Amino acid sequence: MAIPHSRGGGAHLFIGDTGALMNDVVWAARSGRLSSLLAALHHDAALMYIPRHVLVEVERDLPVYAQKVKRPVNPDLAVSWWRRLYAPCIRVVDVPPSWGIDDPNVQAVTDRHAPDRPTAQLALALFPCYILAKDNDLTDNDFGRHDHLPLLLAAANEGELSYTNKAMTAPVVVGGLLLEGAVYGFRRLPALARIGLVVATGLLVNRWHHDGRLAGGLRQAFRAIGTVASVVAPLLQQIHQRIADNEAVWSEHLPRLTRAASVSEQVARILAYAPEQGMLASDVARELNVPGSVKAHRTVVRHVLCDCPAFTEVSRGRFRLGQPAGDLQRSLPPTLSLDWMRRAHRSLSVLRHKLFPLFSMEVEKRPRLIC
């Protein structure tokens, strides 16, 4: 089964509703590009959870929705994008009736449109989190906002930082592993072989020094480092500035919900950040915010994990929240990430001509709907 991306403590929790998700999928399929939501999901900035009925509605209604919008999209293409790029990053939760049962906002949603109640309950259980919804029965009761584009852009900005950090860290990690392997291999050589290798290396370096090749090589290396720095520095500066500017967006879009969470709801939020291998009841018990000893908490947590349908045992004694929304493994073509970075930083000419030479040419005109 597909497993969403690794859980990062800095990622934001998102709850998805049918209309908002289908709108995002249709835009991405039509444009052939990453939406801000996809960028955030695939680059470890957002963790998406949906109630069971949302998965059922998307699978059922997406082909029809794709053809009924103002600018129709091939329904097979829309479904393909959903199953290949969205579903592998989303977990579906069987929301228990007890979550948020006494909350007036949940009751207001139930009174207006009962099928959307699980979305409100899940959002309440995982609070603080962010809701992507278009239905008035949710947005009117503080479960999401119609204008969630600023929120998605903020999440995508944090995804950019994660993506850039990984791209820059990878060569360092690989280089470190290679160096470690070389040192390990050197130590395993016989003593005479090690002495011979050191002497040969010293003679070679001395010859390069007298030939001038050593100095020339160092100059080239420093020029390369300077070129990389001149390209990466403006990119990181722009990303960090955007993230700083988006702090107000995160605060503005956070629902104004105030209530004490039940033990089951606390467990849900803890497991929403669980690693792919899941968490033990003892690990969850240590993070509970309720009076009592860890031993007593462990007993309560085990009872909750076994009796609540929202939790899935991924291996013996280890649990996670929900189940994968699809059967495919998460995979993102590098060309989509490069195109997304190029569009996000089109104002930085140094990136167009040095970092993304393949994308320095004018891109063919495509639909400009922002998602």
N, C-alpha and C positions, 0 to 999 in steps of 0.2 A: 504493500500500500504506500501511497505517496505520503511524505512527511514534510510539513512546512519548514521553512528555514530555521536555522538554529536560533534559540531564544536569547536575545540580548537584553540586558537590563535597561538599556537606554531606548529600546523600541517602544512605540506607543501602541496601545490597544485600540483596535477599531472594531466596530460592530456594523455589519453590512445589511441593508434591506434590499428587497428585490428590485425596485425601480431604479435606485441609484446604481446598483451593480450592472443591470442590463444597459443602462445609458452609457456607462464607462466601457463596457465590452463592445458595444456597437461603434463608439467613436474609435477605439483602438483598431477594430477590424477594418473599418472604413479607411482609416489613414495609413494602416500598416506600421504604426509607431507605438512606442510605449506611452501610455497615459501617465499622469503623475501618480496615480494609485498603483499601477503596475511597477513603476520605478521604485516606489516606497516599499512595496511588498518584496520585490526581488533583491533589493539592496539593504535589507535588514533594518528598515526604519519603521515598519508597521507590521503588527501581528493582527490578522483578520479572523474574526469569529462570526459565524452566522447561525441562527436557529434552524432547525430541521426544515421548517416550512419554506424558508427562503430558498434553500437548495432545490426543493421540489418545484417551486414556482419558476425559478430561473431555468431549470432543465426543461420544464413544460412550456414556458411562455416565450423564451428567447427567440426561437425561430419565427414566431408570429410577430413579436415586437420588432425584430430586425427589418421586416418588410412593411410595417405600418408607420415607421417614423418618416419625417419629412423627406429625408434623403435615405432611401432604403439601402440595405446591405444584404449581400448574399447570406441567407440564413445558415447554410453549411459553414461558411467562413466564420460567422459570428460564434457558432457553437464550437468550432475548432479553436478559436482564440480563448474562449471560456475554459475549455477542457485542457488545453496545453499550457496556458500561461496564468490563468486565474485560479482555477480549482486546486492545483498543486500547492498553492500558497495559503489556502483557506482551510480552516477546520470547522466542522458543523457540530452543533451542540444540541442534544435532546434536553431542552430546558424543563426542569421540574416545575410543577404548578406552585410549589411553596415559595419560590423565589419572588420577592417583592409583593407578596400577596396583600400586605397591609399598606402599601404605598399609594398615596392618592394619585400620583402621576400615572402609575400603572393602571389603576382603576379607571382613570379618565380615558386612557387609550382603549381599554376593554369596552367601555361604554360606547365609544364611537365606532370602533372596528375591532372586534374580538380577535380575528386572525393575526393582528399585529401585536397582540399581547406578549408573545414570547420574545419578540425583539426588544420591547421595553424591559422585560424581566431580565434578559441577558445583559443589557446595558447597565441595569441597576446593580446586578451581581458583580460585574467587572469594573464598576466605577472606582477610580476615575478612568474614563475611556472616551472615545469619540465615535459618534454615530453618523453613518452615511445613509441618509433617508430623504425621500422626496414626498412621502405621504403626509398630508396635513394632520392626520390623527396622531402621528409621531412628533412632527416638528412643532405643532401647537402646544405640546406638553413637554417641551424641553428635551426631546429625544432627537437631536439633530437639527440642522438648519438647511433651508433650500440652497443657500449660497455657500456650498462647502468647497468651492474651488480654492479659496485662500488656504484652507486646511490641508487640502491635497498637495498644494504647491509647497507648503511648509514641510510636509512629510517627505516630499521628493527632494527638497533641499538637504535634509538630513541623510537621505539615501545617497545623494551625490557625495557627501563627505565620507560616508562609509565606503562607497565604491572607490573613491580616489585614494583613501588611506590603504585599502587592500591592494590597489594597483601599484602603489609606491612601496608597500611593505613586502610584496611577493619577491622581488629580486633580492632584497636583503635577506629574507628567510632562506631562499634557495642558495644564495651565496654562503650563508652561515652553515647550512647543511653540507654543502660541498667542502667547505674548509674543515668542518668537523670530521668528515669522512677522510679527507686527506691526512689530517693529523693522526687519526686512528690507524690508517694504513701505514703511515710512516713509523708509528710506534711498534707495529708488528714486524717490521723488517729486522733482519739480523743487524747486530751492532756495526759490522764492517760495511754493510750496505748503506746504513744511515750515514756513517761518516763519509763514504764515497759520494752520496747524494748531496750532502751539505757542501763538500769541497767543490763538486762539479757546479753546483748552483752559484757558489761564490765566484768561481772563475768565469762563469757565463755573465754574471752581473758586472764583473770588473771589465770584461771585454766590451760589453755594451756601453759602459761608462766611457771608455777611451774612444770608442767609435762615435759617440754622441747620440747613439740610438736610445739610451736610457733617458737622457734629458728630453729628447724629442717625444718619447712615449709619454713621459709625465706631463709635458705641456699639452699634448693632445687629450690626455685624461682630464686635466683640469679644465680645458676648454669645453669638453663634453659635459662635465659637471656644471659648469657655468651656464651652458645652454639649457640643460634640464631645469636648473633653478629659475632661469628667466621665464620659462614656460609655466612651470608648476606654481610658482609664487603668486602670480596674478589670479590663477584659478582658485587656489586655496583662500586667498584674501577675499575674493568675491563670494565664495561659498560661506565662509565664516560670517561675513557681513550680512548675508541673507538670513542665516540662522539666527543671528542676533536680532535682526529686524522682525523675525517671525515669532519671537517670544510672546508678543501681544496677541498674535493669532491663536496660539495654543490656549492662552488664558481665556480669550473671548469665546472660543468654541467649546469649552469644557462645560458640560451640563451643570446646572445649579441644583444638585441633589444632596439632601442632607438627611441621613438616617443611619442607624447602626446596622451593619451587615451581620447576617446570621453566620454560624460556623460554616455551613454548606457554601454560602456565598464567598466567605473568606478563602475557603479551600479552592473554589473556582478561580479566584483571582491569582492565587499563588501558582496553581497549575497552568494558568494561562501563559506564564513565563517559564514553564518547565522545559528542560532540555529534551532533545529528541528521545533519549532513552527513558524519560519519565522520572518521577520522584517517588521515594519511599514514604510511607505514612509518617515515619519518624522525622524525616526531613521537613515535611509539611507541618508537623506538630510544632516544630521549633519556631516557625514563622507566624503561628497564630497569635492574634492580638486579643486574647481572652484570659481571665484569671485562671489560675491553677497550675499544676506542675506539668512538665513535658510528658511524663508518663501518663497522666490523666488525659492530656490532649491527644496522645497517640491512640488511645482506645476510642475516643470520640471520632477522630479522623478516619480510622479504619472502618468504623460503622458507616460514616458518611460516604466514603469511597465505594463501599460494597453496595449500598442501598440506593445511591443517586445515579440515575441514567446518564447524567451529564459527563461522568468520568469513565475513562477507558483504561483498562489494564493492558499496557503495551508489552510488558514482560512480567515475569513472576514478581509480584509485590510492588511493581512500579506503575504509576498512573500518570495520565495526562488529561487535560480538558478536551472533550470532544473527539471527533474522528476526522480523518482526511476527507475532504470534499470530492476528491477524485482519485483515480488509480494510477495516474502518471507521476513520474518523478519530476521535481522542479528542474526546469532547464530554460535558459535564456540565451538566444543567439547573441554573440558579442556585437554583431552589427547593429542590433537594436539599442544596446547600451551606448555605443559610440555615437549613433545618430542622436540619441537623447541628450548626451553630454554636449554635442555640437550645437543643438538647438537651444539648450539651456544657457550656453555661454557664447552665443553668436556675436555678442558685442566685443569679445576679446579677440582681436585680429591675430594675436600671436598664436592662439590655439588653432585658428583656421589654417595657418600656413606652416606650423611646425608640429603640433601635437596630433592634428587630424588631417594630414595631407590628402587622404582619400576623400575627405568631405569638404575640401576647400572650394570646390566648384559649386556653382549655383545648383541647388537641388530642384528637381522638377516640381512644378507647382502641385500642391496637394490640398485637399480640404483643410481649412484652417480652424475648424471647430475645436475649441480647447476643452479638454476633459481633465 
